[in-house]
């Protein structure tokens, strides 16, 4: 029983990062109806930017801020150079284009920073916390990850519910033509959405980097878990992305602890398949509500 609880506690931090990446996927889907598979490539690129900044300055906070700015800029670049020219193409063409961007970003990172795995400096104590006479499998850094995730989720919730730009984003996602007739500059709103998704992805990349080495393909497995969480939660739902992201982290921790870490992606894909069969709109999907 103690080991089971330890696995659950250990999975919360990973679940928070998965939730952030799932949120980034949901933001782009809601705006463009395209799954941005290049999201992990963007996160990986900005993480290497953050690694460079932290190596030069020794400041984790500054590296995070620079990564967020770089993520926003990169998101806008991807939208303008790749997705906007394909807005008249079908959805499958745009999705394939995001795969091309992912490959291009991985190649760019390999050319700039090299293809070897590099260690990301640990900014806070990563040792288990001692309490009640035992060592718990959660560290100060895990609390930082969870805290940053909670703050970001609250900020996004307030953005979408309490601000005019948030309302414009929701209107553009629901019906861009009606939003345009209502005076919403849909193209600018979409650009803001891509920048925002880039920021969220960059935060996820920087938060997960210290727990492992970083390389051009390090975050590929993160895409599997984030995509699974986003689809099962409902690609229209930020709440679903958060809830299923945390759930995915718990499942990964349990599977890795009770069997083998290599089984975690298989379990994720099985859950994804079952979800698509039984509830294709996702647990928190809004398809029926929109169809009325």
Legacy VTK file of the C-alpha trace (Angstrom):
# vtk DataFile Version 3.0
C-alpha trace
ASCII
DATASET POLYDATA
POINTS 292 float
0.000 0.000 0.000
2.832 2.378 0.828
4.480 1.751 -2.544
1.172 2.402 -4.322
0.829 5.779 -2.594
4.453 6.598 -3.408
3.842 5.913 -7.092
0.798 8.184 -7.078
2.674 11.004 -5.342
5.600 10.617 -7.720
3.308 10.904 -10.739
1.755 14.252 -9.840
4.708 16.331 -11.051
4.946 14.458 -14.360
1.194 14.785 -14.741
1.438 18.547 -14.342
3.926 18.812 -17.213
1.822 16.533 -19.417
-1.190 18.708 -18.616
0.657 21.831 -19.781
1.620 20.244 -23.082
-1.940 18.966 -23.523
-3.215 22.513 -22.903
-0.925 23.798 -25.670
-2.380 21.209 -28.073
-5.928 22.157 -27.067
-5.268 25.878 -27.581
-4.199 25.317 -31.198
-7.006 22.829 -31.864
-9.648 25.226 -30.582
-8.308 28.006 -32.780
-7.567 26.163 -36.023
-8.997 22.620 -35.766
-5.436 21.368 -36.362
-3.461 19.130 -34.007
-0.053 20.785 -33.799
2.361 17.854 -33.619
5.192 20.369 -33.869
4.361 21.565 -30.354
6.949 19.313 -28.717
9.508 20.450 -31.277
8.811 24.056 -30.369
9.075 23.188 -26.675
12.332 21.345 -27.263
13.833 24.245 -29.244
12.909 26.795 -26.580
14.261 24.486 -23.869
17.666 24.531 -25.562
17.403 28.324 -25.701
16.707 28.292 -21.953
19.636 25.917 -21.384
21.948 28.354 -23.145
20.660 31.290 -21.076
20.958 29.395 -17.808
24.473 28.238 -18.662
25.535 31.812 -19.363
23.740 33.529 -16.478
23.109 30.802 -13.914
19.534 32.058 -13.497
16.741 29.502 -13.871
14.021 32.162 -13.652
15.616 34.278 -16.400
16.010 31.184 -18.570
12.305 30.398 -18.093
11.257 33.921 -19.062
13.484 33.902 -22.161
12.094 30.495 -23.125
8.538 31.840 -22.837
9.365 34.785 -25.080
11.107 32.484 -27.558
8.109 30.144 -27.459
5.719 32.963 -28.328
7.919 34.152 -31.201
8.395 30.633 -32.537
4.655 29.957 -32.352
3.943 33.055 -34.452
6.666 32.110 -36.948
5.225 28.606 -37.374
1.758 30.030 -37.920
2.842 32.628 -40.486
5.333 30.545 -42.451
3.647 27.135 -42.364
0.033 27.088 -41.212
-1.272 30.353 -42.683
-0.231 29.456 -46.277
-2.115 26.178 -45.826
-5.344 27.642 -44.462
-7.145 26.771 -47.699
-5.834 23.205 -47.672
-7.668 20.406 -45.910
-6.967 19.558 -42.286
-4.823 16.527 -43.097
-2.436 18.689 -45.107
-1.996 21.102 -42.198
-1.372 18.233 -39.785
1.268 16.772 -42.096
2.851 20.229 -42.250
3.197 20.248 -38.444
5.101 16.966 -38.669
7.412 18.654 -41.165
7.961 21.530 -38.732
8.778 19.024 -35.970
11.420 17.351 -38.126
12.849 20.720 -39.171
13.109 21.908 -35.562
14.816 18.681 -34.497
17.314 19.101 -37.326
17.897 22.748 -36.404
18.585 21.855 -32.776
21.002 19.152 -33.905
22.908 21.643 -36.052
22.988 24.412 -33.436
23.455 22.518 -30.172
24.503 19.075 -31.395
22.702 15.753 -31.327
24.107 14.450 -28.038
21.984 14.441 -24.896
22.803 17.262 -22.495
22.057 17.616 -18.792
19.806 20.477 -17.762
20.915 22.077 -14.462
18.711 21.287 -11.479
17.540 24.671 -10.097
16.146 23.367 -6.808
16.663 20.470 -4.437
15.485 17.287 -6.137
15.847 14.989 -3.115
12.774 13.440 -1.559
11.235 15.379 1.307
11.628 13.896 4.784
8.436 13.968 6.889
6.716 11.764 9.450
9.782 9.609 9.813
10.195 8.663 6.151
11.351 9.995 2.778
8.500 10.872 0.426
8.971 10.614 -3.360
8.353 14.301 -3.963
10.906 17.102 -3.911
11.043 20.870 -3.634
11.373 21.050 -7.401
8.234 18.924 -7.815
6.346 21.482 -5.730
7.747 24.239 -7.947
6.522 22.387 -11.056
3.073 21.856 -9.540
2.897 25.463 -8.337
3.873 26.942 -11.716
1.346 24.683 -13.445
-1.458 25.737 -11.091
-0.643 29.433 -11.565
-0.574 29.044 -15.338
-3.884 27.161 -15.406
-5.514 29.838 -13.221
-4.109 32.582 -15.467
-5.456 30.863 -18.590
-8.850 30.352 -16.970
-9.062 34.042 -16.089
-7.888 34.973 -19.572
-10.645 32.974 -21.250
-13.443 33.964 -18.878
-12.667 37.512 -17.743
-10.942 39.312 -20.646
-12.034 40.583 -24.052
-9.216 38.753 -25.851
-10.291 35.534 -24.159
-13.864 36.068 -25.285
-12.624 36.797 -28.807
-10.595 33.577 -28.792
-13.620 31.558 -27.691
-15.807 33.194 -30.342
-13.222 32.630 -33.067
-12.871 28.986 -32.097
-16.630 28.419 -31.989
-17.544 30.182 -35.246
-14.886 32.311 -36.949
-17.267 33.679 -39.583
-19.749 34.976 -37.024
-16.887 36.337 -34.924
-15.525 38.161 -37.962
-18.935 39.702 -38.695
-19.066 40.814 -35.054
-15.891 42.821 -35.481
-13.361 40.336 -34.128
-10.002 40.406 -35.909
-9.874 36.633 -36.230
-6.418 36.523 -37.833
-4.908 38.503 -34.956
-6.725 36.348 -32.432
-5.341 33.205 -34.067
-1.837 34.673 -33.985
-2.252 35.397 -30.292
-3.450 31.815 -29.787
-0.345 30.398 -31.462
1.885 32.643 -29.377
0.071 31.629 -26.199
0.390 27.936 -27.029
4.088 28.486 -27.663
4.479 30.045 -24.226
2.684 27.163 -22.500
4.756 24.602 -24.402
7.967 26.402 -23.509
7.069 26.345 -19.804
6.359 22.609 -20.038
9.703 21.996 -21.717
11.725 23.930 -19.161
9.892 22.293 -16.263
10.441 18.725 -17.479
14.043 19.214 -18.668
15.834 18.938 -15.277
14.299 15.499 -14.662
16.207 14.039 -17.631
18.716 14.925 -20.304
17.636 16.970 -23.315
18.295 16.110 -26.953
16.538 16.781 -30.283
14.202 13.814 -29.701
13.846 13.896 -25.901
10.299 15.251 -25.890
8.864 12.878 -28.483
7.468 10.584 -25.803
5.920 13.620 -24.105
3.889 14.171 -27.282
2.422 10.660 -26.964
1.233 11.268 -23.415
0.050 14.852 -24.024
-1.845 13.913 -27.186
-3.475 10.998 -25.364
-4.511 13.272 -22.490
-5.860 15.942 -24.840
-7.921 13.485 -26.905
-9.332 11.549 -23.954
-10.108 14.773 -22.102
-11.657 16.349 -25.194
-9.707 18.467 -27.644
-12.041 21.402 -26.984
-11.649 21.316 -23.212
-8.915 22.948 -21.149
-10.393 21.279 -18.071
-10.101 17.912 -19.806
-6.478 18.593 -20.742
-5.581 19.364 -17.128
-7.555 16.510 -15.580
-6.423 13.841 -18.028
-2.863 15.200 -18.066
-2.576 14.657 -14.327
-4.299 11.287 -14.688
-1.797 10.301 -17.390
1.070 11.185 -15.056
-0.394 8.976 -12.337
-0.910 6.072 -14.754
2.645 6.376 -16.093
4.038 6.369 -12.567
1.999 3.314 -11.581
2.858 1.364 -14.729
6.546 2.254 -14.489
6.686 1.348 -10.808
4.700 -1.869 -10.946
6.104 -3.207 -14.232
8.487 -1.458 -16.618
8.728 2.138 -17.800
8.747 0.909 -21.399
5.157 -0.251 -20.946
3.841 3.258 -20.223
3.511 4.371 -23.895
1.730 1.117 -24.735
-0.779 1.663 -21.916
-1.309 5.258 -23.088
-2.047 4.128 -26.643
-4.444 1.432 -25.392
-6.319 4.027 -23.338
-6.418 6.316 -26.375
-7.853 3.549 -28.556
-10.503 2.665 -25.963
-11.462 6.331 -25.654
-11.835 6.759 -29.408
-14.053 3.686 -29.534
-16.274 4.443 -26.540
-16.253 8.255 -26.335
-14.632 9.832 -29.405
-15.541 13.390 -28.340
-13.594 12.985 -25.097
-14.676 12.907 -21.473
-15.148 16.693 -21.366
-15.975 17.155 -25.063
-18.584 19.713 -26.102
-19.633 18.334 -29.470
-23.254 17.741 -28.485
-23.592 21.151 -26.901
-22.309 22.850 -30.030
-24.534 20.844 -32.337
-27.757 22.097 -30.725
LINES 1 293
292 0 1 2 3 4 5 6 7 8 9 10 11 12 13 14 15 16 17 18 19 20 21 22 23 24 25 26 27 28 29 30 31 32 33 34 35 36 37 38 39 40 41 42 43 44 45 46 47 48 49 50 51 52 53 54 55 56 57 58 59 60 61 62 63 64 65 66 67 68 69 70 71 72 73 74 75 76 77 78 79 80 81 82 83 84 85 86 87 88 89 90 91 92 93 94 95 96 97 98 99 100 101 102 103 104 105 106 107 108 109 110 111 112 113 114 115 116 117 118 119 120 121 122 123 124 125 126 127 128 129 130 131 132 133 134 135 136 137 138 139 140 141 142 143 144 145 146 147 148 149 150 151 152 153 154 155 156 157 158 159 160 161 162 163 164 165 166 167 168 169 170 171 172 173 174 175 176 177 178 179 180 181 182 183 184 185 186 187 188 189 190 191 192 193 194 195 196 197 198 199 200 201 202 203 204 205 206 207 208 209 210 211 212 213 214 215 216 217 218 219 220 221 222 223 224 225 226 227 228 229 230 231 232 233 234 235 236 237 238 239 240 241 242 243 244 245 246 247 248 249 250 251 252 253 254 255 256 257 258 259 260 261 262 263 264 265 266 267 268 269 270 271 272 273 274 275 276 277 278 279 280 281 282 283 284 285 286 287 288 289 290 291
